[in-house]
Amino acid sequence: MREYKLVVLGSGGVGKSALTVQFVQGIFVEKYDPTIEDSYRKQVEIDGQNCMLEILDTAGTEQFTAMRDLYMKNGQGFILVYSITAQSTFNDLQDLKDQILRVKDQADVPMVLAGNKCDLEDERVVGKDQGQGLANEWKVKFLETSAKNKVGVSEVFIELVRLINRKIPEAGKRGGAPKQCCALL
Amino acid sequence: MNPAENNSSLQFLKEFETPEHDAVYNVYLKKLSYNASRATKSDDIGVASVNFKTKELKVIKAGTLDRLLDSLFLEGGEIDGTYVRIFLATFRSFCTPKTLTEKLAQMYEDYDGSEKARSATFQQSIISVLSIWLDLYLQDFNEPPSYPCLQALRSFLKKNLPNSDLFNRVQHRFSKFCTDDDSDDGVCVDSVDCADGRYVVHGRTLPSPSKHGELIESVEFSQLNIRTIAEQLTRIDADLFIKLEAHQCLGSTWNQRSKDKANECPTVAATISMFNSVIFTVISTILKDIDLKASKRARVIEKWIYIAQELRILKNFSSLRAIISGLQSSPIFRLKKLWAHVNKEMMEIYTDLAQIFSLESNQIASRELLMKEGTAKVSTQTRRKSKTNGVSDAAMYRYDQSSLCCGTVPYLGTFLSDLTMVDSAFSDYTDSGLVNFEKHRKEFEIVAQINLFQSAAKMYQVEPHRRFCAWFNSMRVYTEDESYALSCEIEPPSTAEKNLQKTISKTSVTSYASLALSYSNFSLKSPTPSDGVSIGSASSDSAHPITSQSSISSGDSDGSHHPDRRVIKVTLLTPGSDDVNYKSMILTNKDRSMAVIKRVLEKFHEDPGVNHDPSTFCLVQLTGKHRELQFPSDANVFYAMDTTSPNSTFLVKKTSERTPKKMFKTKSFS
C-alpha cells in the first residue's frame, strides 16, 4: 500500500487540528488519544486504490518558527489552512507557500488551499472569491471547509492525495522508489 | 498472574444523570480485595482464597460549576485528592479564579450542617483546597494592581479564620505581591543574567547597573568548550521549564488566535523563545563568517554535533532538538559542499541523534525515549568513541557519576501539540450545556506528565558561566531571510534553485508576525549600547524591521510587502594598501549610513581595541565607471542607494580620502 505524508500548515487558531482530528477520528472522537503511534494515520480508498495517509499537524507549535523547515522537508503534499474569519491568517499563507517551495526545492509541490470555519458565515471577512483568487494565482485546488459541520474535510485530504498521484505516479510505473522494491525482497 | 494486581480494576456499571439534569456521572464498580497477601504463596490457592468486596464509585463526566465543585469532596467530607488536582489544573476555561474563590467561600459559610463532625471535616476540606490552590498556582492570585482574587480570599479568611495559618500566608503573600509589583516575575527571557542565574523581562526590568555596567567581554564560539555550552544551555532550559506553568499550555489558553501570547502565556513563550534562539544561534555561528573555508566551517558543524551529543547524555531534549533542527534548516542543510567536509564519524553521531526526532509515526521515537529515560536516573546514551573525542574514560566516569545526569528537559512542542489536539477533539460543553469534564481529565493526563518532568528538571545543578552568558547574549542572530541570503553567498544557488527563486514572488519567507514573538524577546541580544563602537546599535537596528513587520499581517490585505533587506558587498579603503578585500553584509531598511560604517569597521578590524571614529569615515556606492554616490551620515542607505546599478558595491573611506581609480576596476565590478 502506498504511503502518503501530508502536512497541515497555517497560523495558530485556524482550526488545523480540528480538520485533522475530524478526518482521522470521524465520529469516534471519544476514543481519541493524541500520543499514540497511529493517532494521525488513516487508511482510505481513493480512486480504487488503498492509501495509507500519515498526517503531520503543526498545531500548537506554530511559534517554533524555525521548526517549519523540518515539517516541510518531511511532507509530500501540503494543506494550507486559513480561517475565513481572520484576514491575517489568509495573508500569512503566501510566506508559508514560498517557504515550502524553497525547502522542497521544487516549483511544483502538491498543495491544497483550505478556507476553514465556513460555518461561521456571520463572522466571515475573507471572501470565497479571495480564496479562489489566491488558489488560481498559485494554480492549486481550493476548498472551503468546516471541521465543525464536517464540510469538505475528507475532500481536502483526498484531493491532495490525487495531486500527489498525478505528480508522482505510483512506484514501479515510472521505475521510481527502488527502496520499496527492495523492501519486498 | 497475581490477582492482587487486578483488584483495583474498575468495572463500568452505568451512566447516571441527575434528576435535575445538572450533572452526568459514570458509575463504576470497584473491586477491593482483602487477604491479598495470601495470594502470593501459590497461584492455585491464591486465586481461591482471595475475597472481594465491591463498592460503587461515581465519577463526574460533565456538570454545572456547582456540581463540579461538589465533586471536590468525598461523601464523608474529605477531599478527593486526584480530582482536586485535575480541577485546579484545568478550571480556568470555565471559571475565573475570582469566581472560584467566592464559590468556595460561599460553600464554607453555607455549610452549617446538622452533623457536627461531618461539617467540621467538610469545612476543613475547603480550606485544604484553597491551600493546595495557593501552593500550586500562586500566579492565579497575582493580578495587579488590585488583586481581586487574593482580596476576596483575604476577607473571607479574616472573617472566618483570622488566626489560621492560611490567613497568615495570604496576608504575607499580599504584602509581597504589592512590594514586588514592579520587579520581574522571572519568566521572560531577554538576556541571560549570569550574576544570579535569573532571567529578566524584556524591556522592563533592567538589572542593577553595577552588574551590567562592567565591560562586556567579547567571547567567540570557538573559545568555549563543548561541555560548558551543553551544561549552560541545560541550565537555562531547565530553569525555564521548571518555571513553566503547565496550565498555560492548555489548548484553551495557548491555542487561541490571540497575537499576544507572550503576555497571556509568558512561561510558554519564554521556553519557545529560548528554543528558537538556540536554533538561530546554531545557524549564525555556521554562516557568520562568509569567507571561511568549507573545511573550517565544517568544524563548526562538528562542534555543534559534539554539543548535541553532550545534551543527549544530559537528557536535555529541548536544546538537543533545537541544535538538530538548526543543522537541518534549509540555509545549513542546502550547503552540500560544506557537509561533504564533515567528519564521517560525526555524521554518524548526527544521524543517530537526528533519528530521535524523526516525525515518523507521530514522533514515536522521541516519545518512547522520553518515557524510558525521562524520570530515570541516568541516560542510556554514552559518548561514542570517547577516546577519539578527546574525552578520557576517567573524565567520563566522573561526569556520569555527577548529579547532572539525573535531570531531564523535554521538548515542549510535543506537549503543546498534544494539548492542542485534545482541545480540538473534545468540546468544552456537552450538548446540554454542561462543562465537559472528561475533556479536562484527558488534558490532565498530559499536564501531569509535564509536572513529572518538571520535578525531574530540578535535579540539575549547574552554576552560571560568565563567559558563556557573554557569548550567548551578544551573539548576533539572523532572520531566516538573512540566513538564506548568507547561505547563498557561501554556496551559490544551483540553476534549479535560481529558477525557483523567480517563481517565488517575493524574497520574504517567513511570517514576520509569528517571528515577532521570538525576536522581540530574543534577537536584540546586544550588549549595553554605552560602548560607542559596539555592534549593538547596528544589530538592534536591523532587528527592528521584524517587529514592525508584525503589523503588516493585519493591515496589508493584499499580502504584498517589499523586501526589506538585501546583501551588499563592502570594502574598506586602506590607504597605502593594494589589497581590495570585499565582504558581504546585510542591509536592512532601517540601516543608516553611520550604522553601516560602524559595522564595516567592525568587519574589517578584528581587534576592536583599535579606535576608529566612525564619524571620520564616509560611505559611498560605486555606481558605474568613475562614478560614485556618497551618502550623508544620517541617510537611510537601503532607500537611498542606487538599485539600478548592476551591482551593489560599497566603499567605506576616510572622509578626506579620494576614491582611487583602481577601485572602479576591481574584478567584482562586472
Boltz contact constraints between the chains, C-beta under 6 A:
constraints:
  - contact:
      token1: [A, 12]
      token2: [B, 257]
      max_distance: 6.0
  - contact:
      token1: [A, 13]
      token2: [B, 256]
      max_distance: 6.0
  - contact:
      token1: [A, 13]
      token2: [B, 257]
      max_distance: 6.0
  - contact:
      token1: [A, 17]
      token2: [B, 420]
      max_distance: 6.0
  - contact:
      token1: [A, 17]
      token2: [B, 421]
      max_distance: 6.0
  - contact:
      token1: [A, 17]
      token2: [B, 424]
      max_distance: 6.0
  - contact:
      token1: [A, 18]
      token2: [B, 424]
      max_distance: 6.0
  - contact:
      token1: [A, 21]
      token2: [B, 424]
      max_distance: 6.0
  - contact:
      token1: [A, 21]
      token2: [B, 425]
      max_distance: 6.0
  - contact:
      token1: [A, 29]
      token2: [B, 425]
      max_distance: 6.0
  - contact:
      token1: [A, 32]
      token2: [B, 425]
      max_distance: 6.0
  - contact:
      token1: [A, 34]
      token2: [B, 418]
      max_distance: 6.0
  - contact:
      token1: [A, 34]
      token2: [B, 421]
      max_distance: 6.0
  - contact:
      token1: [A, 34]
      token2: [B, 422]
      max_distance: 6.0
  - contact:
      token1: [A, 35]
      token2: [B, 418]
      max_distance: 6.0
  - contact:
      token1: [A, 37]
      token2: [B, 361]
      max_distance: 6.0
  - contact:
      token1: [A, 37]
      token2: [B, 362]
      max_distance: 6.0
  - contact:
      token1: [A, 37]
      token2: [B, 364]
      max_distance: 6.0
  - contact:
      token1: [A, 39]
      token2: [B, 362]
      max_distance: 6.0
  - contact:
      token1: [A, 40]
      token2: [B, 362]
      max_distance: 6.0
  - contact:
      token1: [A, 56]
      token2: [B, 359]
      max_distance: 6.0
  - contact:
      token1: [A, 59]
      token2: [B, 420]
      max_distance: 6.0
  - contact:
      token1: [A, 60]
      token2: [B, 416]
      max_distance: 6.0
  - contact:
      token1: [A, 60]
      token2: [B, 417]
      max_distance: 6.0
  - contact:
      token1: [A, 60]
      token2: [B, 420]
      max_distance: 6.0
  - contact:
      token1: [A, 61]
      token2: [B, 413]
      max_distance: 6.0
  - contact:
      token1: [A, 61]
      token2: [B, 416]
      max_distance: 6.0
  - contact:
      token1: [A, 61]
      token2: [B, 417]
      max_distance: 6.0
  - contact:
      token1: [A, 63]
      token2: [B, 272]
      max_distance: 6.0
  - contact:
      token1: [A, 63]
      token2: [B, 517]
      max_distance: 6.0
  - contact:
      token1: [A, 64]
      token2: [B, 272]
      max_distance: 6.0
  - contact:
      token1: [A, 64]
      token2: [B, 413]
      max_distance: 6.0
  - contact:
      token1: [A, 65]
      token2: [B, 514]
      max_distance: 6.0
  - contact:
      token1: [A, 65]
      token2: [B, 515]
      max_distance: 6.0
  - contact:
      token1: [A, 66]
      token2: [B, 276]
      max_distance: 6.0
  - contact:
      token1: [A, 66]
      token2: [B, 279]
      max_distance: 6.0
  - contact:
      token1: [A, 67]
      token2: [B, 325]
      max_distance: 6.0
  - contact:
      token1: [A, 69]
      token2: [B, 329]
      max_distance: 6.0
  - contact:
      token1: [A, 69]
      token2: [B, 330]
      max_distance: 6.0
  - contact:
      token1: [A, 70]
      token2: [B, 325]
      max_distance: 6.0
  - contact:
      token1: [A, 70]
      token2: [B, 328]
      max_distance: 6.0
  - contact:
      token1: [A, 74]
      token2: [B, 359]
      max_distance: 6.0
  - contact:
      token1: [A, 87]
      token2: [B, 557]
      max_distance: 6.0
  - contact:
      token1: [A, 88]
      token2: [B, 553]
      max_distance: 6.0
  - contact:
      token1: [A, 88]
      token2: [B, 554]
      max_distance: 6.0
  - contact:
      token1: [A, 91]
      token2: [B, 553]
      max_distance: 6.0
  - contact:
      token1: [A, 91]
      token2: [B, 559]
      max_distance: 6.0
  - contact:
      token1: [A, 92]
      token2: [B, 511]
      max_distance: 6.0
  - contact:
      token1: [A, 94]
      token2: [B, 559]
      max_distance: 6.0
  - contact:
      token1: [A, 95]
      token2: [B, 508]
      max_distance: 6.0
  - contact:
      token1: [A, 95]
      token2: [B, 510]
      max_distance: 6.0
  - contact:
      token1: [A, 95]
      token2: [B, 511]
      max_distance: 6.0
  - contact:
      token1: [A, 98]
      token2: [B, 504]
      max_distance: 6.0
  - contact:
      token1: [A, 98]
      token2: [B, 509]
      max_distance: 6.0
  - contact:
      token1: [A, 99]
      token2: [B, 509]
      max_distance: 6.0
  - contact:
      token1: [A, 101]
      token2: [B, 504]
      max_distance: 6.0
  - contact:
      token1: [A, 103]
      token2: [B, 330]
      max_distance: 6.0
  - contact:
      token1: [A, 107]
      token2: [B, 500]
      max_distance: 6.0
  - contact:
      token1: [A, 107]
      token2: [B, 503]
      max_distance: 6.0
